[in-house]
Amino acid sequence: MTLVPHKKAKALKPSSRRPAKELCSECGLCDTYYIHYVKEACAFINQQIPELETQTHGRSRDLENEDDLYFGVSQDMMAARKTEPIPGAQWTGIVSTIAIEMLTRGMVEGVVCVQNTEEDRFQPKPIIATTPEEILAARVNKPTLSPNLSVLEQIEQSGMKRLLVIGVGCQIQALRAVEKKLGLEKLYVLGTPCTDNVTRAGLQKFLDTTSRSPETVVYYEFMQDFQVHFKHEDGSTELVPFFGLKTNELKDVFAPSCLSCFDYVNSLADLVVGYMGAPFGWQWIVVRNDRGQEMLDLVQDQIETQPVMSKGDRRQAVQQSIPAYDKAVTLPMWAAKLMGVVIEKIGPKGLEYARFSIDSHFTRNYLYVKRNHPEKLEQHVPDYAKRIVEQYKLPD
């Protein structure tokens, strides 16, 4: 499908193409006619998660309920994995399977997902998939900023009325803000948790700095065992301890949008599939509303599940990580491996690991906004994030 200019589109001055400026997450909204709604819709210009939670789920999160506070509105949570994994999937293929089921059963006419370009496995190429093959070609996360919403005009031009969108928090917040303007009869949103994306150049620096063979990395993930797992072309897995990363070289590699994001858990999706609240080897599933349950029901006979669990205490580890990141501390590899082994054995697991990850990123991001965009601090940081950050002592 070829993207042609929207009939209502107007020529835009180059300076207005990225109204969020350096905080732009390149979600793709500003590549379409819908840029005219950007001041309302952009997550980095107008943070409005509580209002959009009510619009999407029928209520906003209860800040007195710890699960709500951390993980957002939900009806159910579980750990799951496919009994017959999809070959080549980053995990077992739950996201791809749900998308394929929705398409082949006629629940949706298209699926917004992200393939990669022919030239570069890490360069995102958003598409509206209309076949299972196109969905499967989008499997595996792309750890770079991705303009998923750049296809919004194509949706209107196609005449599709039932759609599934797969995306991350900043994309989904903008999507929810313009949802009623899309002319859809039914919109389903399948989200993934997201943190610390990079530009393509930033990704290359991370790979070159961290992996033993950057040119053969197929995908990677920061995992619950406090190691980065790199999957290589030959099927091998390379493990690098969190605490051995060259923080002094990588501290500024992450996108400013990611360093000022407080929607790690994708609060506005109907269904979220990630890993951070589940045991190693399992996926963490959060059902946020009835549409999310409808989506999950499609694959119940293809997955095994277990209840979520929580073990350990994250707080001391989080407090120690704040100055370590702030000062760009990097341990010798032998010490990093030792610390990783110790923390993996006695550290937080399950939902407590998820809280550890959220706390670590929210404290870091709060400091980033406070130091770099102090004028935005009060309005941009949601109340739930302020509650979480207030648990810790932060440097000036």
C-alpha positions as CSV (number, residue, x, y, z in Angstrom):
1,M,0.0,0.0,0.0
2,T,1.4,3.3,-1.1
3,L,1.1,6.3,1.3
4,V,-0.2,9.4,-0.5
5,P,-0.8,12.8,1.1
6,H,-4.0,13.0,3.1
7,K,-6.6,15.2,1.3
8,K,-6.8,17.6,4.2
9,A,-3.0,17.7,4.7
10,K,-1.3,21.1,4.5
11,A,2.3,21.9,3.8
12,L,4.2,22.2,7.1
13,K,7.2,24.3,7.9
14,P,10.3,22.1,8.7
15,S,10.5,23.6,12.2
16,S,7.0,22.4,13.0
17,R,7.5,18.8,12.0
18,R,8.6,17.8,15.5
19,P,6.7,20.0,17.9
20,A,8.1,18.0,20.9
21,K,11.6,18.9,19.7
22,E,14.3,16.9,21.4
23,L,11.8,14.9,23.3
24,C,10.2,13.6,20.2
25,S,9.9,9.8,20.3
26,E,9.4,9.6,16.5
27,C,6.0,7.8,17.0
28,G,5.0,8.7,13.5
29,L,2.0,10.9,14.3
30,C,3.8,14.0,12.9
31,D,4.4,12.2,9.6
32,T,0.6,12.3,8.9
33,Y,-2.3,14.7,8.7
34,Y,-2.9,14.0,12.4
35,I,0.0,16.3,13.3
36,H,-2.7,18.9,13.6
37,Y,-3.7,17.2,16.9
38,V,-0.1,16.8,18.2
39,K,-0.4,19.4,21.0
40,E,-3.2,17.4,22.4
41,A,-2.0,13.9,21.5
42,C,1.8,13.8,22.0
43,A,2.9,12.1,25.2
44,F,5.7,14.6,25.6
45,I,3.7,17.7,25.1
46,N,0.5,16.8,26.9
47,Q,0.8,13.9,29.4
48,Q,-2.7,12.7,30.0
49,I,-2.6,9.1,31.0
50,P,-5.2,9.2,33.8
51,E,-7.8,10.8,31.5
52,L,-7.1,8.4,28.7
53,E,-7.2,5.4,31.1
54,T,-10.7,6.4,32.0
55,Q,-11.6,6.8,28.3
56,T,-10.1,3.4,27.5
57,H,-10.7,1.2,30.5
58,G,-13.7,3.0,32.3
59,R,-11.5,4.1,35.2
60,S,-8.1,5.4,36.0
61,R,-5.7,3.6,38.4
62,D,-6.2,3.5,42.1
63,L,-3.1,5.0,43.6
64,E,-3.7,3.3,47.0
65,N,-3.6,-0.1,45.3
66,E,0.0,-1.2,44.7
67,D,-0.7,-3.3,41.6
68,D,-2.6,-0.4,40.1
69,L,0.0,2.1,41.2
70,Y,2.8,0.2,39.4
71,F,1.1,-1.8,36.6
72,G,-1.9,0.3,35.7
73,V,-5.6,-0.7,35.4
74,S,-6.0,-4.5,35.1
75,Q,-8.6,-7.2,35.3
76,D,-6.1,-10.1,35.4
77,M,-2.4,-10.8,35.4
78,M,-0.6,-14.1,34.7
79,A,2.6,-15.7,33.4
80,A,2.2,-17.6,30.2
81,R,4.1,-19.2,27.3
82,K,3.1,-21.0,24.1
83,T,3.1,-24.8,24.2
84,E,4.4,-24.8,20.7
85,P,6.7,-21.7,20.2
86,I,6.8,-19.9,16.9
87,P,10.3,-20.5,15.3
88,G,12.3,-17.3,15.3
89,A,10.1,-15.5,17.8
90,Q,11.8,-13.4,20.4
91,W,10.0,-15.3,23.1
92,T,7.4,-18.0,22.3
93,G,5.3,-15.9,19.9
94,I,2.2,-15.0,21.9
95,V,1.9,-11.5,20.3
96,S,2.2,-12.9,16.8
97,T,-0.2,-15.7,17.5
98,I,-2.9,-13.3,18.9
99,A,-2.5,-11.1,15.9
100,I,-2.8,-14.0,13.4
101,E,-5.9,-15.4,15.2
102,M,-7.6,-12.0,15.1
103,L,-6.9,-11.6,11.4
104,T,-7.8,-15.1,10.2
105,R,-11.0,-15.1,12.3
106,G,-12.1,-11.8,10.7
107,M,-12.1,-9.9,14.0
108,V,-9.9,-7.3,12.3
109,E,-9.1,-6.4,8.7
110,G,-5.5,-5.3,9.4
111,V,-2.8,-5.3,11.9
112,V,-0.4,-2.4,12.5
113,C,3.0,-4.0,13.3
114,V,6.7,-3.4,12.5
115,Q,8.8,-5.3,10.1
116,N,12.4,-4.4,9.3
117,T,13.8,-3.1,6.1
118,E,15.6,-5.4,3.7
119,E,18.9,-3.6,4.3
120,D,18.9,-3.6,8.1
121,R,17.3,-6.0,10.6
122,F,17.1,-3.3,13.2
123,Q,15.6,-0.5,11.0
124,P,11.9,-0.5,11.7
125,K,9.3,-0.5,8.8
126,P,5.7,-0.1,10.1
127,I,3.1,-1.8,8.0
128,I,-0.6,-2.6,8.0
129,A,-0.4,-6.4,7.8
130,T,-3.3,-8.2,6.0
131,T,-1.8,-11.7,5.9
132,P,-0.4,-14.1,8.5
133,E,2.9,-14.1,6.6
134,E,3.2,-10.3,7.0
135,I,2.6,-10.6,10.7
136,L,5.2,-13.3,11.1
137,A,7.7,-11.1,9.2
138,A,7.3,-8.6,12.0
139,R,8.2,-10.9,14.8
140,V,11.2,-9.9,17.1
141,N,11.4,-6.5,18.8
142,K,13.0,-3.6,17.1
143,P,14.9,-1.8,19.9
144,T,14.9,1.5,18.0
145,L,12.5,4.5,17.8
146,S,9.8,3.4,15.4
147,P,7.2,5.6,13.6
148,N,4.3,3.1,13.9
149,L,1.7,5.8,13.6
150,S,3.0,6.9,10.2
151,V,0.4,4.5,8.7
152,L,-2.6,6.3,10.2
153,E,-3.5,7.9,6.9
154,Q,-3.3,4.6,5.1
155,I,-5.9,3.2,7.5
156,E,-8.4,6.0,6.6
157,Q,-7.6,5.6,2.9
158,S,-8.0,1.8,3.0
159,G,-11.5,1.9,4.3
160,M,-10.7,-0.5,7.1
161,K,-13.1,-0.4,10.0
162,R,-11.7,-3.0,12.4
163,L,-8.0,-2.8,13.3
164,L,-5.4,-4.2,15.7
165,V,-2.5,-2.0,16.6
166,I,0.6,-3.4,18.2
167,G,2.8,-0.7,19.8
168,V,4.5,0.8,22.8
169,G,3.4,3.4,25.3
170,C,4.2,6.7,23.6
171,Q,2.7,5.5,20.3
172,I,-0.5,4.2,22.1
173,Q,-1.0,7.4,24.1
174,A,-1.0,9.4,20.9
175,L,-3.3,6.8,19.2
176,R,-5.8,6.9,22.0
177,A,-5.9,10.7,21.8
178,V,-6.9,10.6,18.1
179,E,-8.8,7.3,18.3
180,K,-12.2,8.8,17.8
181,K,-11.0,10.7,14.7
182,L,-10.0,7.5,12.8
183,G,-13.5,6.4,11.7
184,L,-13.0,2.9,13.1
185,E,-15.8,0.6,14.3
186,K,-13.5,-1.4,16.5
187,L,-9.9,-0.8,17.6
188,Y,-7.9,-3.4,19.5
189,V,-4.6,-2.5,21.1
190,L,-1.9,-5.1,21.9
191,G,0.9,-3.4,23.8
192,T,4.4,-4.3,24.9
193,P,6.2,-2.7,27.9
194,C,9.0,-0.5,26.6
195,T,12.0,1.4,28.0
196,D,15.3,2.8,26.8
197,N,14.9,2.8,23.0
198,V,17.6,4.4,20.9
199,T,18.2,5.9,17.5
200,R,19.7,3.5,15.0
201,A,23.1,5.2,15.5
202,G,22.6,4.8,19.3
203,L,21.8,1.1,18.9
204,Q,25.0,0.6,16.9
205,K,27.0,2.3,19.7
206,F,25.4,0.0,22.3
207,L,26.1,-3.1,20.2
208,D,29.7,-2.1,19.5
209,T,30.3,-1.3,23.1
210,T,28.6,-4.3,24.7
211,S,28.6,-7.3,22.4
212,R,31.5,-9.6,21.5
213,S,30.1,-9.8,17.9
214,P,27.8,-6.8,17.2
215,E,27.4,-7.6,13.5
216,T,25.8,-11.0,14.2
217,V,23.3,-9.9,16.9
218,V,19.7,-10.8,15.9
219,Y,18.0,-9.4,19.0
220,Y,18.7,-8.7,22.7
221,E,16.8,-8.1,26.0
222,F,17.6,-6.9,29.5
223,M,16.4,-9.9,31.5
224,Q,15.2,-10.9,35.0
225,D,18.6,-12.5,35.8
226,F,20.2,-9.0,35.7
227,Q,22.0,-9.8,32.4
228,V,21.6,-8.6,28.8
229,H,20.9,-11.6,26.6
230,F,22.2,-11.2,23.0
231,K,20.9,-13.8,20.5
232,H,23.3,-14.3,17.6
233,E,22.8,-15.6,14.0
234,D,24.3,-19.0,14.9
235,G,21.7,-19.5,17.6
236,S,24.2,-18.8,20.5
237,T,23.3,-16.6,23.4
238,E,25.8,-14.1,24.8
239,L,25.3,-12.9,28.4
240,V,26.5,-9.6,29.7
241,P,25.9,-8.5,33.3
242,F,24.0,-5.3,33.8
243,F,26.6,-4.1,36.2
244,G,29.4,-4.6,33.7
245,L,27.9,-2.3,31.0
246,K,30.2,0.6,30.1
247,T,27.8,3.1,31.6
248,N,30.2,6.0,31.1
249,E,30.1,5.5,27.4
250,L,26.4,4.5,27.2
251,K,24.8,7.0,29.6
252,D,23.7,9.3,26.8
253,V,22.9,6.7,24.2
254,F,19.2,6.4,25.1
255,A,16.7,8.7,23.4
256,P,15.6,11.8,25.4
257,S,12.0,10.7,25.0
258,C,12.8,7.4,26.7
259,L,14.6,9.3,29.5
260,S,11.5,11.3,30.1
261,C,8.9,8.5,29.8
262,F,6.8,7.2,32.7
263,D,4.7,4.7,30.8
264,Y,6.9,1.6,31.0
265,V,3.9,-0.7,31.3
266,N,1.9,0.6,28.4
267,S,-1.0,1.8,30.5
268,L,-3.5,2.4,27.6
269,A,-3.3,-0.9,25.7
270,D,-6.1,-3.4,26.0
271,L,-3.7,-6.3,26.5
272,V,0.0,-6.1,27.4
273,V,2.5,-8.9,26.8
274,G,6.0,-8.5,28.2
275,Y,8.4,-10.4,30.4
276,M,9.4,-8.4,33.4
277,G,6.8,-9.6,35.9
278,A,7.2,-13.3,35.0
279,P,9.7,-16.0,35.8
280,F,12.6,-16.4,33.4
281,G,11.4,-18.1,30.2
282,W,7.8,-17.0,30.7
283,Q,5.8,-14.0,29.5
284,W,4.0,-11.5,31.7
285,I,0.4,-10.8,30.6
286,V,-1.8,-8.0,31.8
287,V,-5.4,-7.9,30.8
288,R,-6.6,-4.3,31.2
289,N,-10.2,-4.5,29.9
290,D,-12.8,-6.7,28.2
291,R,-11.3,-6.2,24.8
292,G,-8.0,-7.5,26.2
293,Q,-9.7,-10.6,27.6
294,E,-11.4,-11.2,24.2
295,M,-7.9,-11.1,22.6
296,L,-6.4,-13.5,25.1
297,D,-9.3,-15.9,24.9
298,L,-8.3,-16.6,21.3
299,V,-5.1,-18.4,22.3
300,Q,-6.0,-20.0,25.6
301,D,-5.8,-23.4,24.0
302,Q,-2.3,-22.6,22.7
303,I,-0.7,-21.4,26.0
304,E,0.1,-22.7,29.4
305,T,-0.3,-20.2,32.3
306,Q,0.7,-19.9,36.0
307,P,-0.2,-17.2,38.6
308,V,2.1,-14.2,39.0
309,M,4.4,-14.3,42.0
310,S,6.5,-11.8,43.9
311,K,9.6,-12.4,46.0
312,G,12.3,-10.4,47.6
313,D,12.7,-6.7,48.3
314,R,13.8,-4.3,45.6
315,R,14.2,-1.1,47.6
316,Q,17.9,-1.3,48.7
317,A,19.0,-2.4,45.2
318,V,17.0,0.6,43.7
319,Q,18.5,3.1,46.2
320,Q,22.0,1.8,45.4
321,S,21.4,2.0,41.7
322,I,20.5,5.7,41.7
323,P,23.9,7.2,42.5
324,A,25.6,4.4,40.5
325,Y,23.8,5.4,37.3
326,D,24.0,9.1,38.1
327,K,27.8,8.8,38.4
328,A,28.2,6.4,35.5
329,V,29.8,3.7,37.7
330,T,31.1,0.6,35.8
331,L,32.4,-2.4,37.7
332,P,35.2,-4.7,36.5
333,M,33.7,-7.6,34.6
334,W,34.6,-10.1,37.3
335,A,32.9,-8.0,40.0
336,A,29.9,-7.4,37.7
337,K,29.4,-11.2,37.2
338,L,29.8,-11.9,40.9
339,M,27.3,-9.2,41.8
340,G,24.9,-10.5,39.2
341,V,25.0,-14.0,40.6
342,V,24.4,-12.8,44.1
343,I,21.5,-10.5,43.2
344,E,19.9,-13.2,40.9
345,K,19.9,-15.6,43.9
346,I,18.6,-13.3,46.6
347,G,17.2,-10.3,44.7
348,P,13.7,-9.4,43.6
349,K,11.7,-11.8,41.4
350,G,8.4,-11.8,39.6
351,L,6.3,-8.7,40.3
352,E,9.0,-7.5,42.7
353,Y,11.5,-7.5,39.8
354,A,9.1,-5.6,37.7
355,R,8.8,-3.0,40.5
356,F,12.6,-2.9,40.7
357,S,12.8,-2.1,37.0
358,I,10.0,0.5,37.2
359,D,11.5,2.2,40.3
360,S,15.0,2.3,38.7
361,H,13.8,3.9,35.5
362,F,11.3,6.3,37.1
363,T,13.9,7.7,39.5
364,R,16.4,8.1,36.7
365,N,13.8,9.7,34.4
366,Y,12.5,12.0,37.1
367,L,16.1,13.3,37.6
368,Y,16.5,13.7,33.8
369,V,13.3,15.8,33.5
370,K,14.1,17.8,36.6
371,R,17.6,18.7,35.3
372,N,16.9,19.1,31.6
373,H,13.3,20.3,31.5
374,P,12.4,21.7,34.9
375,E,9.6,23.7,33.5
376,K,7.8,20.4,32.5
377,L,8.4,18.5,35.7
378,E,5.1,19.1,37.5
379,Q,2.8,18.5,34.6
380,H,4.7,15.9,32.8
381,V,5.4,13.4,35.6
382,P,2.1,11.5,36.4
383,D,0.9,11.3,40.0
384,Y,1.6,7.6,40.1
385,A,5.2,8.1,39.1
386,K,5.6,10.8,41.7
387,R,4.4,8.4,44.4
388,I,6.9,5.8,43.3
389,V,9.8,8.2,43.1
390,E,9.0,9.7,46.6
391,Q,10.1,6.4,48.1
392,Y,13.7,7.1,47.4
393,K,16.3,9.7,48.2
394,L,17.5,11.4,45.0
395,P,20.6,13.5,44.4
396,D,20.2,17.1,43.5
